[in-house]
Amino acid sequence: MSLDWLTPSHFIMLGLLLSFAIAHSGLAALRPWGESQIGPRLYRVFFALVSLSLAVVLIIYFFNHRYDGKQLWQLQGITGIQTIVWLLSAISFLFLYPATFNLLEVAAIQKPEVHLFESGIIRVTRHPQMVGQIIWCVAHTLWVGTSFMVVTSIGLILHHLFGVWHGDRRLLARYGTAFEAVKARTSVIPFQAIVQGKQTLKWQEFLRPAYLGVGGFVLLFWWAHPILIRATNSVGW
């Protein structure tokens, strides 16, 4: 059986994903030591610069090669598929950028801290970014339907599944029994803790400006999506 469809871009993408995972998770693991050396704000800036730089390379390469390889299915002409993909993508961003995170700390305007959250989206799942990434991958794999997209999705999901273990490990090391108590009252699988009666959704916790910002970002990204594709195509990677 010919493997002509297995282009080098498949392996390059896996390499880029691995590089990002090592840098992102590695710097997260080194955070206590790094903050003791240069301070929380400067370390956050360094962490963000490294992560964002690698992420930009990943995004550009993904846009330019998303249709590489074998076309496994073609659903783009089916009525309603585009709407489903956009809805799933919008939902994924609500998980990927949960309002339980302090955006001022993310930007290092306030002193970055390690928090033990148990409100908002954390009641749904203790690892919302993992859930959001899986939803995003399902939506885009459904739409694109290529072997390159499948490889990309597998790499992203594996990284975020590792992040579940890695994140819990770091919180356990920092908070000990306090984290174990939170872990017992929350779940990785969405809504599992709620179904089990360990959590109760409190809708007022979702009425925060950050969620309005996420909604605005989704609309902006929907409008700018064609522009981004044209811009990345001009890079030529």
Secondary structure, 3 states (H helix, E strand, C coil): CCCCCCCHHHHHHHHHHHHHHHHHHHHHHCHHHHHHHHCHHHHHHHHHHHHHHHHHHHHHHHHHHCCCCCECCCCCCCCCHHHHHHHHHHHHHHHHCCCCCCHHHHCCCCCCCCCCCCCHHHHCCCCHHHHHHHHHHHHHHHHHCEHHHHHHHHHHHHHHHHHHHHHHHHHHHHHCHHHHHHHHHCCCCCCHHHHCCCCCCCHHHHCCHHHHHHHHHHHHHHHHHHHHHHHHHCCCC
